[in-house]
């Protein structure tokens, strides 16, 4: 399986980079992982609503260029569907068995995802009603993907 994670912005703190590197290493046993970072839009300290919409639109265009034609697209969205780790694993397994060899996860920037990105997504996934920084979501998502593969294979890790 191919897993692509397309994200707005770069990881700044070394501890996030270290966590991502660790999960890339762990996941390499189960899937080909590709992380694509698109540049976030520079903006003033305080956005007007129209400036925020324009920044999200531009970031969304960049994210959508990362989407492969035949891949299954999952947008991380606080308004999306919530599921436990076992159900998430079952979803990934079902997608793989149905011929979806590429899954592309989209992580927006600090302003979230544009309506165009949300409408393109095959699924919107929420990890919580809480809002997380887009930098934190990358290692959290990778850990859950890793956990899902361990569950699918019946290997110890998941408790």
Buried (B, 14 or more C-beta within 10 A) or exposed (E): BBBBBBBBBEBEEEEBBEBBEBBBEBBEEBBEBBBBBBEBBEBEEEBEEEBBBBBBBBBBEBBBEBBEEEBBBBBBBBEBEEBEBEEBBBBBBEBBEEEBBBBBBBBBBBBBBBEBBBEBBEBBBBBEEEEBEBBEBBBBBBBBBBBBBBBBEEEEEEE
